[in-house]
Amino acid sequence: MTQILIVGATSAMARGCAYAWAKQGQRLVLAGRDLTELERIASDIRLRFASNVQVAELDLDNVKHLSTRWSDIEAAHGDIDGVLMAAGWMPEDNDAMRRDTPALQVIARNFTGPVALLNAAADAFETRKNGFIVGISSVAGDRGRQSNYLYGAAKGGFSIYLAGLRNRLFASGVPVLTVKPGFVDTRMTWGLPGLFLVADPMQLGEQIVQAQAAGKSTVYLPSFWRLIMLIIQHVPEFVFKRLKL
Ligand SMILES: NC(=O)c1ccc[n+]([C@@H]2O[C@H](COP(=O)([O-])OP(=O)(O)OC[C@H]3O[C@@H](n4cnc5c(N)ncnc54)[C@H](OP(=O)(O)O)[C@@H]3O)[C@@H](O)[C@H]2O)c1
């Protein structure tokens, strides 16, 4: 039985993963900013699956303190054997990304924060030659688009980071899975115009757990997004910059 740390555990996608792991009898530590909501989710999981679920406070905006936070969480809850990095943030207002504070928050919550925490996890797993890492990136990281290029850049950077980490940890037997969802029906996308083929977050969570167990490196979810993104990546720049995407 393993103990899995889920960062951004109030996300519906993360809850789908938590259910799937709890069903298998894994122990969970749900981490995030909103302890009341985390406790509510933990109680729900305990009731449904009679599983061992703890909660921990963690704010990715405190980038400098995340390595200490990792050690504190392990000291309080025991060794962590797997991490799901599900946290992320996209401002509702695209223009917000042009202002300094929201722009820095986009980068902290989607890139520098996740990297700081996973660096600490990676060091521990590499030493123990045990563990796994799952990072939720996005198809938005596959090509810069005028409507959300800052979020896309942070996710693109996160995907590259996960790819490098996967290569580094391969020799230690620590798998790293990159998840690239398309549109998913969650708080992040609620009310956004122009969405299509929107996926169910609970189902997606189960698919993430299956992909991790199968030892996959990168998955697009749902899988047809691989083809969509292949096409989008091959649209010539002189055409792409004229599209209002
Ligand atoms: N929905 C989509 O269509 C879609 C598509 C591709 C990728 N994704 C990615 O999927 C992941 C899950 O997102 P979601 O769609 O389920 O949206 P969500 O419900 O908004 O979940 C985002 C999670 O990130 C956490 N978070 C935000 N800022 C944080 C911070 N400073 N410190 C710690 N946790 C923080 C939130 O916690 P709080 O409860 O404290 O706010 C929440 O748990 C994200 O990485 C997102 O970028 C989503």
The ligand as an SDF file (V2000), in Angstrom:
LIG
                    3D

 48 52  0  0  0  0  0  0  0  0999 V2000
  -10.4420   22.2300  -16.8250 N   0  0  0  0  0  0  0  0  0  0  0  0
   -9.7760   22.1070  -17.9400 C   0  0  0  0  0  0  0  0  0  0  0  0
  -10.3520   22.1970  -19.0510 O   0  0  0  0  0  0  0  0  0  0  0  0
   -8.2930   21.8220  -17.9260 C   0  0  0  0  0  0  0  0  0  0  0  0
   -7.6700   21.5320  -19.1360 C   0  0  0  0  0  0  0  0  0  0  0  0
   -6.3160   21.2450  -19.1520 C   0  0  0  0  0  0  0  0  0  0  0  0
   -5.6100   21.2250  -17.9700 C   0  0  0  0  0  0  0  0  0  0  0  0
   -6.2330   21.5380  -16.8020 N   0  0  0  0  0  0  0  0  0  0  0  0
   -5.4340   21.4720  -15.5740 C   0  0  0  0  0  0  0  0  0  0  0  0
   -6.0230   20.5150  -14.7250 O   0  0  0  0  0  0  0  0  0  0  0  0
   -5.6580   20.7810  -13.3670 C   0  0  0  0  0  0  0  0  0  0  0  0
   -6.9070   20.7460  -12.5000 C   0  0  0  0  0  0  0  0  0  0  0  0
   -7.7120   21.8910  -12.8140 O   0  0  0  0  0  0  0  0  0  0  0  0
   -9.2970   21.9240  -12.8010 P   0  0  0  0  0  0  0  0  0  0  0  0
   -9.7400   22.0810  -14.1880 O   0  0  0  0  0  0  0  0  0  0  0  0
   -9.8110   20.7960  -11.9980 O   0  0  0  0  0  0  0  0  0  0  0  0
   -9.5520   23.3370  -12.1110 O   0  0  0  0  0  0  0  0  0  0  0  0
   -9.8100   23.7680  -10.6030 P   0  0  0  0  0  0  0  0  0  0  0  0
  -11.0260   23.1290  -10.0730 O   0  0  0  0  0  0  0  0  0  0  0  0
   -9.7450   25.2600  -10.6220 O   0  0  0  0  0  0  0  0  0  0  0  0
   -8.5710   23.1480   -9.8210 O   0  0  0  0  0  0  0  0  0  0  0  0
   -7.3740   23.8350   -9.6590 C   0  0  0  0  0  0  0  0  0  0  0  0
   -6.7230   23.3660   -8.3780 C   0  0  0  0  0  0  0  0  0  0  0  0
   -5.5120   24.1030   -8.2050 O   0  0  0  0  0  0  0  0  0  0  0  0
   -5.4890   24.5790   -6.8570 C   0  0  0  0  0  0  0  0  0  0  0  0
   -4.6660   25.7690   -6.7220 N   0  0  0  0  0  0  0  0  0  0  0  0
   -4.7610   26.9370   -7.3980 C   0  0  0  0  0  0  0  0  0  0  0  0
   -3.8420   27.8030   -6.9390 N   0  0  0  0  0  0  0  0  0  0  0  0
   -3.1660   27.1620   -5.9410 C   0  0  0  0  0  0  0  0  0  0  0  0
   -2.1140   27.5410   -5.0550 C   0  0  0  0  0  0  0  0  0  0  0  0
   -1.5590   28.7580   -5.0740 N   0  0  0  0  0  0  0  0  0  0  0  0
   -1.6730   26.6210   -4.1680 N   0  0  0  0  0  0  0  0  0  0  0  0
   -2.2160   25.4000   -4.1010 C   0  0  0  0  0  0  0  0  0  0  0  0
   -3.2240   24.9780   -4.8980 N   0  0  0  0  0  0  0  0  0  0  0  0
   -3.6940   25.8750   -5.7940 C   0  0  0  0  0  0  0  0  0  0  0  0
   -6.9530   24.8880   -6.5360 C   0  0  0  0  0  0  0  0  0  0  0  0
   -7.1150   24.9810   -5.1360 O   0  0  0  0  0  0  0  0  0  0  0  0
   -8.1550   25.9910   -4.4210 P   0  0  0  0  0  0  0  0  0  0  0  0
   -9.3740   25.1710   -4.1240 O   0  0  0  0  0  0  0  0  0  0  0  0
   -7.4540   26.4270   -3.1880 O   0  0  0  0  0  0  0  0  0  0  0  0
   -8.4350   27.1130   -5.3830 O   0  0  0  0  0  0  0  0  0  0  0  0
   -7.5940   23.6330   -7.1420 C   0  0  0  0  0  0  0  0  0  0  0  0
   -7.4640   22.5460   -6.2720 O   0  0  0  0  0  0  0  0  0  0  0  0
   -4.9460   22.1370  -13.4010 C   0  0  0  0  0  0  0  0  0  0  0  0
   -3.5620   21.9380  -13.3990 O   0  0  0  0  0  0  0  0  0  0  0  0
   -5.3790   22.7230  -14.7240 C   0  0  0  0  0  0  0  0  0  0  0  0
   -4.4560   23.6700  -15.1940 O   0  0  0  0  0  0  0  0  0  0  0  0
   -7.5680   21.8340  -16.7410 C   0  0  0  0  0  0  0  0  0  0  0  0
  1  2  1  0
  2  3  2  0
  2  4  1  0
  4  5  1  0
  4 48  2  0
  5  6  2  0
  6  7  1  0
  7  8  2  0
  8  9  1  0
  8 48  1  0
  9 10  1  0
  9 46  1  0
 10 11  1  0
 11 12  1  0
 11 44  1  0
 12 13  1  0
 13 14  1  0
 14 15  2  0
 14 16  1  0
 14 17  1  0
 17 18  1  0
 18 19  2  0
 18 20  1  0
 18 21  1  0
 21 22  1  0
 22 23  1  0
 23 24  1  0
 23 42  1  0
 24 25  1  0
 25 26  1  0
 25 36  1  0
 26 27  1  0
 26 35  1  0
 27 28  2  0
 28 29  1  0
 29 30  1  0
 29 35  2  0
 30 31  1  0
 30 32  2  0
 32 33  1  0
 33 34  2  0
 34 35  1  0
 36 37  1  0
 36 42  1  0
 37 38  1  0
 38 39  2  0
 38 40  1  0
 38 41  1  0
 42 43  1  0
 44 45  1  0
 44 46  1  0
 46 47  1  0
M  CHG  2   8   1  16  -1
M  END
$$$$
